[in-house]
Amino acid sequence: MVVINMDSKNKDPEAGKKHETSLQSLPIRAYLDQTVVPVLLQGLAELAKERPANPVEWLGNYLLKNS
């Protein structure tokens, strides 16, 4: 997994590596809770409001746009 830090305020190139290392050392549940669950829950809430004809495709597009 590669983590790209898009924060222009961060001038320390080592900070991204430290963050990636800390994510790698997390238990599976903690890793998912910190990285995937927040955007997934937002996407599922929007999906429930929209109720598109193809919910899996809609959610996939949502995740790509909002992650």
C-alpha positions, 0 to 999 in steps of 0.5 A: 500500500502506498500512502500519498500525503496531499497536504501542502502544509506538510514539509517533512517527507518522512512524515508520510513514511511514518504514517504509512508505517503506523497504518501497517502496524495497526490491527485489521479492525483499527486499520479499517476503522481509520481508513475505510469506514468513515468514507464508506459510512458516508457513501452508504448514507448517501446511497440510501438517500439516492437509491440508484438503480445500480447501487454497487456501481453508484457506491464504487463511484462515490468511493472513488470520488470521495476518498 
